[in-house]
Amino acid sequence: MKHLITPADITAQTVISITAEAHKLALAIPIAQGRHLRPLLGLQLFDELLSFAESAPELPAARDAASMTAYEAARQAWRSAAATDPLLTLLDEVTPMLCAWALIEAWPSLIGHITPAGIVLKTGKSEGTTSADAGLMREMFAGLRELAVFRGEELDAWLRRNRQLYSRFLPSTPAATGAGLIGGCFFG
């Protein structure tokens, strides 16, 4: 599945440190896309957005300055060429929500590793077996989850306002029709 965001997007749009393990963030991106974005957009619009994103330049494997400069130039050229496409606007709108959900999905692997001896929690710049306060961990996770839910609600509202631009968007709740409820379904 094409990644709609990058680990750099996640560090730019969330509270995560820029030194976070990019490979763990990258593993969480398709999970966030599938679990949280696809149900919101519906399969048709989600697939259309993925197809659109296929034309974007790929993030280089080498992260040296020259490769990244070339990538940024290619990305800007791609964005300029697609400036009038509503799918570029949609991609920009889904990015904050998707970054928040990718962080949520990456959270367990970011706070520790599973080893034969059990879960090893990270402490400072080294790794140790110290136990974190469970209450604090739950509180931080709840805050991150609330942010992701909020971003999803914001995206849903934006999509409803711009529905005429995205004909394949099928809201998860039916539009009010004034018709009566018959057997658990609205007919309008």
N, CA, C and O atoms as a DFTB+ gen file, in Angstrom:
752 C
 N C O
     1  1       0.847      -1.174       0.000
     2  2       0.000       0.000       0.000
     3  2       0.896       1.242       0.000
     4  3       1.836       1.335       0.789
     5  1       0.606       2.171      -0.868
     6  2       1.342       3.435      -0.945
     7  2       1.143       4.216       0.347
     8  3       0.021       4.344       0.838
     9  1       2.231       4.733       0.890
    10  2       2.146       5.550       2.088
    11  2       1.748       6.963       1.689
    12  3       2.383       7.567       0.824
    13  1       0.712       7.488       2.305
    14  2       0.248       8.841       2.019
    15  2       1.026       9.897       2.789
    16  3       1.023      11.071       2.418
    17  1       1.695       9.479       3.863
    18  2       2.514      10.383       4.666
    19  2       3.868       9.727       4.895
    20  3       4.060       8.551       4.584
    21  1       4.799      10.493       5.438
    22  2       6.137       9.974       5.737
    23  2       6.401      10.097       7.243
    24  3       5.687      10.819       7.939
    25  1       7.415       9.398       7.743
    26  2       7.795       9.613       9.145
    27  2       8.126      11.077       9.431
    28  3       7.865      11.560      10.533
    29  1       8.695      11.788       8.460
    30  2       8.985      13.216       8.651
    31  2       7.702      14.016       8.838
    32  3       7.669      14.964       9.622
    33  1       6.632      13.633       8.114
    34  2       5.340      14.300       8.310
    35  2       4.853      14.082       9.732
    36  3       4.329      15.002      10.361
    37  1       5.024      12.869      10.242
    38  2       4.551      12.548      11.594
    39  2       5.288      13.396      12.626
    40  3       4.667      13.927      13.546
    41  1       6.606      13.527      12.482
    42  2       7.354      14.335      13.455
    43  2       7.030      15.817      13.313
    44  3       7.091      16.560      14.292
    45  1       6.685      16.257      12.095
    46  2       6.342      17.672      11.888
    47  2       4.946      18.000      12.408
    48  3       4.696      19.134      12.815
    49  1       4.027      17.024      12.402
    50  2       2.620      17.301      12.719
    51  2       2.183      16.829      14.105
    52  3       1.046      17.072      14.510
    53  1       3.077      16.156      14.835
    54  2       2.692      15.647      16.154
    55  2       3.746      16.039      17.183
    56  3       4.687      16.771      16.878
    57  1       3.576      15.547      18.391
    58  2       4.496      15.884      19.481
    59  2       5.693      14.945      19.550
    60  3       6.519      15.074      20.454
    61  1       5.805      14.011      18.624
    62  2       6.891      13.038      18.697
    63  2       8.232      13.693      18.376
    64  3       8.310      14.629      17.581
    65  1       9.268      13.187      19.003
    66  2      10.612      13.719      18.809
    67  2      11.115      13.431      17.403
    68  3      10.791      12.403      16.809
    69  1      11.895      14.337      16.892
    70  2      12.456      14.167      15.556
    71  2      13.429      12.986      15.506
    72  3      13.738      12.480      14.427
    73  1      13.910      12.547      16.673
    74  2      14.834      11.422      16.716
    75  2      14.131      10.079      16.899
    76  3      14.785       9.062      17.132
    77  1      12.817      10.072      16.794
    78  2      12.070       8.812      16.919
    79  2      12.488       7.848      15.815
    80  3      12.940       8.260      14.747
    81  1      12.330       6.581      16.088
    82  2      12.723       5.558      15.126
    83  2      11.801       5.591      13.905
    84  3      10.649       5.160      13.961
    85  1      12.339       6.113      12.801
    86  2      11.544       6.319      11.582
    87  2      10.972       5.009      11.047
    88  3       9.863       4.991      10.513
    89  1      11.722       3.912      11.185
    90  2      11.215       2.644      10.647
    91  2       9.966       2.176      11.399
    92  3       9.087       1.553      10.805
    93  1       9.880       2.471      12.703
    94  2       8.692       2.098      13.466
    95  2       7.506       2.979      13.073
    96  3       6.370       2.507      13.014
    97  1       7.770       4.244      12.808
    98  2       6.709       5.133      12.332
    99  2       6.236       4.687      10.953
   100  3       5.037       4.692      10.676
   101  1       7.172       4.302      10.088
   102  2       6.819       3.861       8.732
   103  2       5.953       2.606       8.764
   104  3       5.049       2.461       7.942
   105  1       6.216       1.704       9.698
   106  2       5.397       0.495       9.825
   107  2       3.967       0.820      10.246
   108  3       3.036       0.092       9.904
   109  1       3.794       1.898      10.978
   110  2       2.469       2.268      11.480
   111  2       1.621       2.989      10.433
   112  3       0.398       3.030      10.564
   113  1       2.238       3.552       9.407
   114  2       1.491       4.348       8.422
   115  2       0.428       3.529       7.697
   116  3      -0.727       3.953       7.674
   117  1       0.755       2.372       7.100
   118  2      -0.317       1.635       6.414
   119  2      -1.399       1.131       7.363
   120  3      -2.551       0.976       6.956
   121  1      -1.051       0.875       8.608
   122  2      -2.048       0.456       9.600
   123  2      -3.019       1.608       9.865
   124  3      -4.234       1.415       9.892
   125  1      -2.471       2.796      10.059
   126  2      -3.311       3.974      10.291
   127  2      -4.187       4.256       9.074
   128  3      -5.365       4.585       9.214
   129  1      -3.614       4.127       7.890
   130  2      -4.393       4.359       6.665
   131  2      -5.551       3.377       6.555
   132  3      -6.682       3.770       6.266
   133  1      -5.268       2.104       6.785
   134  2      -6.292       1.078       6.643
   135  2      -7.344       1.105       7.737
   136  3      -8.530       0.928       7.459
   137  1      -6.927       1.322       8.977
   138  2      -7.868       1.263      10.097
   139  2      -8.669       2.536      10.295
   140  3      -9.810       2.487      10.754
   141  1      -8.079       3.683       9.950
   142  2      -8.707       4.941      10.324
   143  2      -9.087       5.833       9.142
   144  3     -10.068       6.572       9.225
   145  1      -8.337       5.777       8.055
   146  2      -8.664       6.628       6.903
   147  2      -9.617       5.937       5.932
   148  3     -10.578       6.548       5.465
   149  1      -9.360       4.676       5.627
   150  2     -10.223       3.955       4.674
   151  2     -11.687       3.927       5.120
   152  3     -12.564       4.174       4.291
   153  1     -11.995       3.636       6.398
   154  2     -13.410       3.658       6.795
   155  2     -14.035       5.050       6.685
   156  3     -15.229       5.172       6.412
   157  1     -13.249       6.080       6.893
   158  2     -13.757       7.443       6.825
   159  2     -14.044       7.862       5.382
   160  3     -15.078       8.469       5.105
   161  1     -13.130       7.540       4.468
   162  2     -13.293       7.945       3.073
   163  2     -14.199       7.003       2.287
   164  3     -14.834       7.415       1.317
   165  1     -14.261       5.767       2.694
   166  2     -14.934       4.759       1.880
   167  2     -13.904       4.174       0.920
   168  3     -12.924       4.834       0.575
   169  1     -14.125       2.951       0.497
   170  2     -13.134       2.239      -0.299
   171  2     -12.846       2.923      -1.635
   172  3     -11.688       2.996      -2.048
   173  1     -13.864       3.419      -2.308
   174  2     -13.643       4.016      -3.629
   175  2     -12.776       5.272      -3.556
   176  3     -11.796       5.390      -4.291
   177  1     -13.127       6.208      -2.678
   178  2     -12.337       7.432      -2.569
   179  2     -10.954       7.135      -2.003
   180  3      -9.973       7.753      -2.417
   181  1     -10.864       6.206      -1.068
   182  2      -9.562       5.818      -0.513
   183  2      -8.660       5.283      -1.622
   184  3      -7.497       5.675      -1.719
   185  1      -9.192       4.386      -2.460
   186  2      -8.402       3.838      -3.571
   187  2      -8.023       4.917      -4.573
   188  3      -6.925       4.893      -5.128
   189  1      -8.920       5.856      -4.806
   190  2      -8.623       6.957      -5.728
   191  2      -7.485       7.821      -5.169
   192  3      -6.611       8.255      -5.920
   193  1      -7.494       8.069      -3.868
   194  2      -6.429       8.852      -3.240
   195  2      -5.098       8.104      -3.299
   196  3      -4.056       8.710      -3.551
   197  1      -5.128       6.795      -3.068
   198  2      -3.896       6.005      -3.173
   199  2      -3.345       6.032      -4.591
   200  3      -2.136       6.166      -4.785
   201  1      -4.215       5.907      -5.574
   202  2      -3.774       5.958      -6.977
   203  2      -3.154       7.309      -7.304
   204  3      -2.134       7.383      -7.990
   205  1      -3.770       8.372      -6.812
   206  2      -3.225       9.710      -7.014
   207  2      -1.843       9.813      -6.374
   208  3      -0.921      10.359      -6.980
   209  1      -1.694       9.302      -5.173
   210  2      -0.420       9.386      -4.452
   211  2       0.682       8.564      -5.125
   212  3       1.866       8.832      -4.922
   213  1       0.299       7.573      -5.918
   214  2       1.300       6.766      -6.643
   215  2       2.156       7.631      -7.566
   216  3       3.308       7.296      -7.842
   217  1       1.590       8.749      -8.045
   218  2       2.338       9.602      -8.969
   219  2       3.335      10.513      -8.254
   220  3       4.144      11.169      -8.911
   221  1       3.293      10.565      -6.936
   222  2       4.226      11.395      -6.170
   223  2       5.605      10.745      -6.153
   224  3       5.714       9.520      -6.211
   225  1       6.652      11.549      -6.075
   226  2       7.993      10.963      -5.996
   227  2       8.166      10.166      -4.701
   228  3       7.622      10.520      -3.654
   229  1       8.930       9.095      -4.802
   230  2       9.193       8.245      -3.631
   231  2      10.260       8.881      -2.753
   232  3      11.211       9.485      -3.249
   233  1      10.088       8.739      -1.446
   234  2      11.099       9.179      -0.494
   235  2      12.356       8.349      -0.732
   236  3      12.271       7.122      -0.778
   237  1      13.520       8.981      -0.884
   238  2      14.730       8.203      -1.179
   239  2      15.160       7.342       0.007
   240  3      14.955       7.695       1.168
   241  1      15.762       6.199      -0.327
   242  2      16.272       5.318       0.724
   243  2      17.449       5.988       1.434
   244  3      17.579       5.915       2.656
   245  1      18.300       6.640       0.646
   246  2      19.433       7.374       1.217
   247  2      18.920       8.718       1.722
   248  3      18.227       9.429       0.994
   249  1      19.248       9.065       2.933
   250  2      18.745      10.311       3.517
   251  2      19.830      11.380       3.592
   252  3      19.765      12.277       4.432
   253  1      20.837      11.283       2.704
   254  2      21.885      12.300       2.694
   255  2      21.304      13.614       2.169
   256  3      20.214      13.631       1.597
   257  1      22.026      14.700       2.362
   258  2      21.523      16.028       2.020
   259  2      21.185      16.159       0.533
   260  3      20.154      16.732       0.184
   261  1      22.037      15.637      -0.337
   262  2      21.793      15.759      -1.784
   263  2      20.526      15.002      -2.200
   264  3      19.722      15.518      -2.977
   265  1      20.352      13.788      -1.687
   266  2      19.161      12.996      -2.014
   267  2      17.900      13.676      -1.520
   268  3      16.895      13.717      -2.229
   269  1      17.944      14.207      -0.316
   270  2      16.778      14.868       0.253
   271  2      16.456      16.173      -0.471
   272  3      15.286      16.515      -0.637
   273  1      17.485      16.904      -0.904
   274  2      17.262      18.129      -1.670
   275  2      16.606      17.808      -3.004
   276  3      15.677      18.495      -3.429
   277  1      17.093      16.755      -3.664
   278  2      16.495      16.337      -4.944
   279  2      15.056      15.873      -4.744
   280  3      14.182      16.174      -5.558
   281  1      14.814      15.145      -3.668
   282  2      13.458      14.681      -3.369
   283  2      12.522      15.861      -3.138
   284  3      11.425      15.902      -3.695
   285  1      12.949      16.823      -2.317
   286  2      12.104      17.987      -2.020
   287  2      11.785      18.769      -3.295
   288  3      10.663      19.250      -3.459
   289  1      12.760      18.900      -4.199
   290  2      12.525      19.602      -5.467
   291  2      11.520      18.837      -6.326
   292  3      10.625      19.436      -6.921
   293  1      11.670      17.513      -6.387
   294  2      10.746      16.685      -7.169
   295  2       9.349      16.730      -6.553
   296  3       8.354      16.770      -7.277
   297  1       9.270      16.724      -5.240
   298  2       7.971      16.776      -4.561
   299  2       7.273      18.107      -4.826
   300  3       6.067      18.138      -5.071
   301  1       8.026      19.205      -4.778
   302  2       7.440      20.518      -5.068
   303  2       6.953      20.594      -6.508
   304  3       5.890      21.157      -6.771
   305  1       7.718      20.035      -7.443
   306  2       7.302      20.018      -8.847
   307  2       6.021      19.205      -9.012
   308  3       5.122      19.602      -9.753
   309  1       5.940      18.068      -8.323
   310  2       4.739      17.231      -8.378
   311  2       3.535      17.987      -7.822
   312  3       2.456      17.968      -8.414
   313  1       3.726      18.655      -6.676
   314  2       2.632      19.417      -6.067
   315  2       2.181      20.553      -6.978
   316  3       0.984      20.822      -7.087
   317  1       3.124      21.218      -7.629
   318  2       2.774      22.304      -8.550
   319  2       1.968      21.782      -9.734
   320  3       0.999      22.409     -10.162
   321  1       2.374      20.634     -10.256
   322  2       1.670      20.049     -11.403
   323  2       0.255      19.606     -11.020
   324  3      -0.650      19.621     -11.853
   325  1       0.073      19.219      -9.775
   326  2      -1.229      18.714      -9.319
   327  2      -2.017      19.764      -8.529
   328  3      -2.998      19.426      -7.866
   329  1      -1.604      21.019      -8.591
   330  2      -2.174      22.072      -7.738
   331  2      -3.686      22.202      -7.851
   332  3      -4.336      22.540      -6.861
   333  1      -4.263      21.952      -8.999
   334  2      -5.712      22.129      -9.164
   335  2      -6.496      20.839      -8.939
   336  3      -7.725      20.841      -9.016
   337  1      -5.808      19.756      -8.664
   338  2      -6.490      18.475      -8.454
   339  2      -7.083      18.424      -7.046
   340  3      -6.354      18.606      -6.071
   341  1      -8.386      18.180      -6.921
   342  2      -8.997      18.092      -5.584
   343  2      -8.377      16.997      -4.721
   344  3      -8.461      17.062      -3.494
   345  1      -7.762      16.002      -5.331
   346  2      -7.135      14.939      -4.536
   347  2      -5.899      15.444      -3.798
   348  3      -5.572      14.924      -2.731
   349  1      -5.205      16.443      -4.339
   350  2      -4.080      17.036      -3.619
   351  2      -4.602      17.772      -2.383
   352  3      -3.999      17.697      -1.312
   353  1      -5.704      18.471      -2.531
   354  2      -6.322      19.150      -1.391
   355  2      -6.767      18.128      -0.356
   356  3      -6.575      18.328       0.843
   357  1      -7.362      17.031      -0.820
   358  2      -7.778      15.970       0.091
   359  2      -6.569      15.397       0.826
   360  3      -6.624      15.191       2.038
   361  1      -5.491      15.141       0.113
   362  2      -4.273      14.618       0.737
   363  2      -3.773      15.569       1.824
   364  3      -3.384      15.128       2.906
   365  1      -3.784      16.863       1.541
   366  2      -3.358      17.843       2.538
   367  2      -4.280      17.835       3.756
   368  3      -3.823      18.020       4.884
   369  1      -5.569      17.622       3.532
   370  2      -6.530      17.611       4.632
   371  2      -6.435      16.349       5.484
   372  3      -6.656      16.413       6.693
   373  1      -6.111      15.205       4.885
   374  2      -6.040      13.962       5.658
   375  2      -4.725      13.830       6.411
   376  3      -4.636      13.053       7.361
   377  1      -3.708      14.571       6.006
   378  2      -2.371      14.412       6.592
   379  2      -2.338      14.595       8.110
   380  3      -1.780      13.735       8.792
   381  1      -2.912      15.678       8.688
   382  2      -2.841      15.805      10.160
   383  2      -3.514      14.652      10.901
   384  3      -2.977      14.153      11.890
   385  1      -4.683      14.230      10.428
   386  2      -5.374      13.124      11.081
   387  2      -4.572      11.839      10.946
   388  3      -4.430      11.087      11.910
   389  1      -4.052      11.589       9.763
   390  2      -3.298      10.369       9.517
   391  2      -2.013      10.346      10.337
   392  3      -1.617       9.289      10.828
   393  1      -1.362      11.481      10.493
   394  2      -0.161      11.555      11.333
   395  2      -0.496      11.220      12.785
   396  3       0.239      10.485      13.444
   397  1      -1.604      11.762      13.277
   398  2      -2.006      11.486      14.658
   399  2      -2.298       9.998      14.855
   400  3      -1.876       9.413      15.853
   401  1      -3.019       9.380      13.910
   402  2      -3.329       7.960      14.037
   403  2      -2.088       7.088      13.848
   404  3      -1.976       6.044      14.491
   405  1      -1.166       7.485      12.994
   406  2       0.067       6.707      12.828
   407  2       0.869       6.712      14.120
   408  3       1.458       5.696      14.491
   409  1       0.894       7.848      14.806
   410  2       1.573       7.914      16.093
   411  2       0.901       6.991      17.096
   412  3       1.583       6.291      17.844
   413  1      -0.426       6.980      17.124
   414  2      -1.167       6.071      18.020
   415  2      -0.815       4.620      17.700
   416  3      -0.545       3.828      18.603
   417  1      -0.821       4.280      16.429
   418  2      -0.527       2.891      16.027
   419  2       0.922       2.514      16.332
   420  3       1.203       1.350      16.619
   421  1       1.845       3.474      16.274
   422  2       3.262       3.193      16.545
   423  2       3.579       3.206      18.045
   424  3       4.617       2.697      18.469
   425  1       2.695       3.781      18.827
   426  2       2.980       4.005      20.253
   427  2       3.542       2.794      20.990
   428  3       4.578       2.929      21.641
   429  1       2.917       1.614      20.926
   430  2       3.471       0.496      21.700
   431  2       4.923       0.173      21.339
   432  3       5.725      -0.129      22.223
   433  1       5.269       0.232      20.053
   434  2       6.644      -0.093      19.671
   435  2       7.609       1.041      19.982
   436  3       8.815       0.813      20.070
   437  1       7.107       2.250      20.148
   438  2       7.981       3.370      20.474
   439  2       8.365       3.411      21.944
   440  3       9.439       3.904      22.287
   441  1       7.501       2.901      22.818
   442  2       7.819       2.973      24.249
   443  2       8.617       1.774      24.742
   444  3       9.181       1.820      25.836
   445  1       8.675       0.719      23.969
   446  2       9.435      -0.430      24.417
   447  2       9.593      -1.486      23.350
   448  3       9.058      -1.377      22.247
   449  1      10.334      -2.500      23.706
   450  2      10.568      -3.638      22.816
   451  2      10.124      -4.903      23.529
   452  3      10.216      -5.004      24.752
   453  1       9.650      -5.847      22.770
   454  2       9.321      -7.143      23.345
   455  2      10.535      -8.042      23.160
   456  3      11.006      -8.250      22.042
   457  1      11.023      -8.559      24.247
   458  2      12.207      -9.411      24.228
   459  2      11.847     -10.753      24.862
   460  3      10.770     -10.886      25.443
   461  1      12.733     -11.751      24.761
   462  2      12.451     -13.015      25.436
   463  2      12.239     -12.860      26.946
   464  3      11.557     -13.675      27.568
   465  1      12.827     -11.810      27.532
   466  2      12.686     -11.582      28.970
   467  2      11.433     -10.782      29.305
   468  3      11.119     -10.605      30.482
   469  1      10.722     -10.305      28.317
   470  2       9.532      -9.498      28.559
   471  2       9.641      -8.161      27.849
   472  3      10.418      -8.020      26.905
   473  1       8.871      -7.181      28.294
   474  2       8.893      -5.855      27.681
   475  2       9.996      -5.023      28.307
   476  3      10.069      -4.867      29.526
   477  1      10.844      -4.497      27.453
   478  2      11.927      -3.630      27.883
   479  2      11.505      -2.207      27.558
   480  3      11.341      -1.853      26.390
   481  1      11.332      -1.399      28.580
   482  2      10.915      -0.019      28.378
   483  2      12.119       0.874      28.173
   484  3      13.177       0.653      28.762
   485  1      11.954       1.882      27.338
   486  2      13.029       2.839      27.090
   487  2      13.071       3.851      28.227
   488  3      12.041       4.358      28.671
   489  1      14.282       4.130      28.683
   490  2      14.460       5.134      29.722
   491  2      15.600       6.051      29.305
   492  3      16.754       5.628      29.240
   493  1      15.275       7.289      29.027
   494  2      16.297       8.243      28.614
   495  2      16.917       7.857      27.292
   496  3      16.224       7.429      26.369
   497  1      18.241       8.012      27.204
   498  2      18.934       7.708      25.954
   499  2      19.374       6.252      25.879
   500  3      19.863       5.803      24.843
   501  1      19.204       5.520      26.962
   502  2      19.553       4.100      26.945
   503  2      18.299       3.286      27.190
   504  3      17.260       3.812      27.590
   505  1      18.415       2.008      26.945
   506  2      17.271       1.138      27.194
   507  2      17.534       0.338      28.453
   508  3      18.646      -0.139      28.678
   509  1      16.517       0.195      29.262
   510  2      16.643      -0.566      30.490
   511  2      15.352      -1.294      30.769
   512  3      14.433      -1.309      29.951
   513  1      15.301      -1.896      31.934
   514  2      14.116      -2.655      32.289
   515  2      13.278      -1.947      33.351
   516  3      12.490      -2.579      34.055
   517  1      13.451      -0.650      33.458
   518  2      12.653       0.085      34.430
   519  2      11.191       0.111      34.024
   520  3      10.853       0.191      32.843
   521  1      10.353       0.042      35.006
   522  2       8.918       0.085      34.747
   523  2       8.447       1.529      34.738
   524  3       8.796       2.320      35.614
   525  1       7.657       1.851      33.742
   526  2       7.053       3.182      33.691
   527  2       5.789       3.160      34.532
   528  3       5.179       2.110      34.732
   529  1       5.408       4.320      35.015
   530  2       4.171       4.439      35.767
   531  2       3.007       4.168      34.820
   532  3       2.815       4.890      33.841
   533  1       2.240       3.138      35.109
   534  2       1.146       2.722      34.225
   535  2       0.105       3.820      34.074
   536  3      -0.456       3.987      32.991
   537  1      -0.160       4.557      35.114
   538  2      -1.136       5.644      35.049
   539  2      -0.693       6.734      34.086
   540  3      -1.497       7.247      33.308
   541  1       0.575       7.085      34.138
   542  2       1.095       8.107      33.241
   543  2       1.040       7.637      31.792
   544  3       0.692       8.408      30.897
   545  1       1.381       6.385      31.565
   546  2       1.332       5.844      30.206
   547  2      -0.102       5.858      29.671
   548  3      -0.323       6.233      28.519
   549  1      -1.063       5.463      30.477
   550  2      -2.472       5.485      30.053
   551  2      -2.936       6.909      29.762
   552  3      -3.652       7.152      28.791
   553  1      -2.526       7.840      30.605
   554  2      -2.929       9.236      30.427
   555  2      -2.351       9.821      29.129
   556  3      -3.056      10.506      28.388
   557  1      -1.086       9.553      28.864
   558  2      -0.472      10.058      27.632
   559  2      -1.133       9.432      26.406
   560  3      -1.423      10.126      25.432
   561  1      -1.367       8.146      26.456
   562  2      -1.995       7.462      25.330
   563  2      -3.405       7.997      25.100
   564  3      -3.808       8.202      23.955
   565  1      -4.149       8.222      26.164
   566  2      -5.513       8.756      26.033
   567  2      -5.490      10.133      25.380
   568  3      -6.339      10.438      24.542
   569  1      -4.531      10.957      25.755
   570  2      -4.408      12.277      25.145
   571  2      -4.108      12.195      23.658
   572  3      -4.689      12.934      22.864
   573  1      -3.207      11.304      23.279
   574  2      -2.883      11.128      21.867
   575  2      -4.084      10.589      21.099
   576  3      -4.345      11.009      19.972
   577  1      -4.805       9.668      21.704
   578  2      -5.987       9.097      21.062
   579  2      -7.064      10.162      20.859
   580  3      -7.699      10.217      19.806
   581  1      -7.263      10.998      21.859
   582  2      -8.253      12.069      21.734
   583  2      -7.888      13.015      20.597
   584  3      -8.767      13.471      19.866
   585  1      -6.601      13.315      20.440
   586  2      -6.158      14.167      19.344
   587  2      -6.458      13.514      18.000
   588  3      -6.926      14.179      17.076
   589  1      -6.195      12.233      17.890
   590  2      -6.457      11.517      16.642
   591  2      -7.956      11.490      16.331
   592  3      -8.349      11.664      15.178
   593  1      -8.791      11.273      17.343
   594  2     -10.243      11.281      17.137
   595  2     -10.693      12.665      16.680
   596  3     -11.501      12.788      15.759
   597  1     -10.175      13.691      17.318
   598  2     -10.514      15.056      16.930
   599  2     -10.116      15.328      15.484
   600  3     -10.897      15.893      14.718
   601  1      -8.905      14.928      15.110
   602  2      -8.467      15.138      13.724
   603  2      -9.378      14.404      12.753
   604  3      -9.660      14.914      11.669
   605  1      -9.840      13.219      13.121
   606  2     -10.769      12.479      12.273
   607  2     -12.104      13.181      12.138
   608  3     -12.683      13.224      11.052
   609  1     -12.593      13.730      13.235
   610  2     -13.848      14.481      13.184
   611  2     -13.706      15.725      12.323
   612  3     -14.622      16.081      11.581
   613  1     -12.553      16.387      12.422
   614  2     -12.297      17.567      11.595
   615  2     -12.265      17.197      10.114
   616  3     -12.812      17.918       9.279
   617  1     -11.638      16.094       9.795
   618  2     -11.587      15.647       8.408
   619  2     -12.983      15.289       7.911
   620  3     -13.338      15.624       6.781
   621  1     -13.774      14.617       8.731
   622  2     -15.135      14.259       8.341
   623  2     -15.951      15.514       8.038
   624  3     -16.680      15.563       7.047
   625  1     -15.827      16.520       8.888
   626  2     -16.561      17.770       8.662
   627  2     -16.088      18.446       7.381
   628  3     -16.904      18.955       6.612
   629  1     -14.791      18.456       7.145
   630  2     -14.247      19.064       5.923
   631  2     -14.751      18.332       4.687
   632  3     -15.126      18.963       3.699
   633  1     -14.762      17.002       4.740
   634  2     -15.243      16.219       3.599
   635  2     -16.713      16.495       3.326
   636  3     -17.119      16.599       2.168
   637  1     -17.502      16.613       4.363
   638  2     -18.930      16.896       4.172
   639  2     -19.125      18.280       3.539
   640  3     -20.010      18.466       2.705
   641  1     -18.296      19.242       3.940
   642  2     -18.399      20.577       3.352
   643  2     -17.964      20.587       1.890
   644  3     -18.466      21.387       1.101
   645  1     -17.046      19.716       1.527
   646  2     -16.491      19.692       0.177
   647  2     -16.933      18.477      -0.618
   648  3     -16.243      18.047      -1.543
   649  1     -18.060      17.935      -0.266
   650  2     -18.553      16.699      -0.876
   651  2     -18.693      16.808      -2.394
   652  3     -18.494      15.815      -3.095
   653  1     -19.027      17.976      -2.914
   654  2     -19.204      18.139      -4.358
   655  2     -17.895      17.909      -5.118
   656  3     -17.929      17.595      -6.308
   657  1     -16.764      18.055      -4.468
   658  2     -15.468      17.824      -5.126
   659  2     -15.078      16.350      -5.156
   660  3     -14.243      15.948      -5.966
   661  1     -15.668      15.548      -4.290
   662  2     -15.287      14.146      -4.146
   663  2     -16.523      13.277      -4.303
   664  3     -17.126      12.855      -3.317
   665  1     -16.891      13.017      -5.530
   666  2     -18.135      12.305      -5.809
   667  2     -18.155      10.893      -5.236
   668  3     -19.227      10.322      -5.034
   669  1     -16.999      10.333      -4.977
   670  2     -16.958       8.956      -4.466
   671  2     -17.014       8.881      -2.945
   672  3     -17.028       7.789      -2.376
   673  1     -17.044      10.022      -2.295
   674  2     -17.140      10.031      -0.830
   675  2     -18.536       9.613      -0.416
   676  3     -19.526      10.220      -0.824
   677  1     -18.608       8.572       0.395
   678  2     -19.878       8.098       0.918
   679  2     -19.821       8.223       2.431
   680  3     -19.152       7.427       3.089
   681  1     -20.515       9.213       2.995
   682  2     -20.463       9.389       4.444
   683  2     -20.934       8.134       5.171
   684  3     -21.774       7.389       4.664
   685  1     -20.385       7.907       6.363
   686  2     -20.750       6.714       7.125
   687  2     -22.152       6.836       7.708
   688  3     -22.758       5.818       8.043
   689  1     -22.681       8.036       7.837
   690  2     -24.054       8.222       8.303
   691  2     -24.870       8.802       7.165
   692  3     -24.386       9.674       6.443
   693  1     -26.096       8.339       6.990
   694  2     -26.898       8.832       5.874
   695  2     -27.292      10.290       6.062
   696  3     -27.435      10.772       7.186
   697  1     -27.461      10.976       4.948
   698  2     -27.937      12.353       4.994
   699  2     -29.399      12.358       5.419
   700  3     -30.143      11.426       5.115
   701  1     -29.806      13.403       6.119
   702  2     -31.203      13.514       6.557
   703  2     -32.097      13.641       5.332
   704  3     -31.840      14.460       4.451
   705  1     -33.148      12.828       5.279
   706  2     -34.052      12.845       4.136
   707  2     -35.453      13.253       4.527
   708  3     -36.253      13.607       3.660
   709  1     -35.768      13.215       5.792
   710  2     -37.118      13.484       6.236
   711  2     -37.997      12.262       6.192
   712  3     -39.127      12.289       6.679
   713  1     -37.484      11.167       5.600
   714  2     -38.258       9.927       5.518
   715  2     -38.250       9.237       6.876
   716  3     -37.323       9.411       7.667
   717  1     -39.269       8.470       7.131
   718  2     -39.381       7.766       8.397
   719  2     -38.493       6.540       8.445
   720  3     -38.079       6.017       7.411
   721  1     -38.204       6.089       9.646
   722  2     -37.398       4.898       9.873
   723  2     -38.251       3.664       9.616
   724  3     -39.327       3.510      10.194
   725  1     -37.755       2.774       8.732
   726  2     -38.476       1.540       8.424
   727  2     -37.514       0.371       8.617
   728  3     -36.549       0.226       7.866
   729  1     -37.773      -0.442       9.602
   730  2     -36.954      -1.636       9.817
   731  2     -35.480      -1.342      10.028
   732  3     -34.645      -2.139       9.601
   733  1     -35.119      -0.239      10.662
   734  2     -33.732       0.092      10.919
   735  2     -33.050       0.811       9.776
   736  3     -31.859       1.107       9.876
   737  1     -33.754       1.107       8.689
   738  2     -33.170       1.780       7.530
   739  2     -33.975       3.014       7.193
   740  3     -35.192       3.043       7.374
   741  1     -33.292       4.034       6.701
   742  2     -33.988       5.212       6.196
   743  2     -34.152       5.043       4.690
   744  3     -33.199       4.699       3.990
   745  1     -35.341       5.282       4.204
   746  2     -35.585       5.264       2.756
   747  2     -35.989       6.680       2.359
   748  3     -36.879       7.278       2.964
   749  1     -35.332       7.196       1.351
   750  2     -35.624       8.575       0.990
   751  2     -35.897       8.763      -0.451
   752  3     -36.159       9.884      -0.888
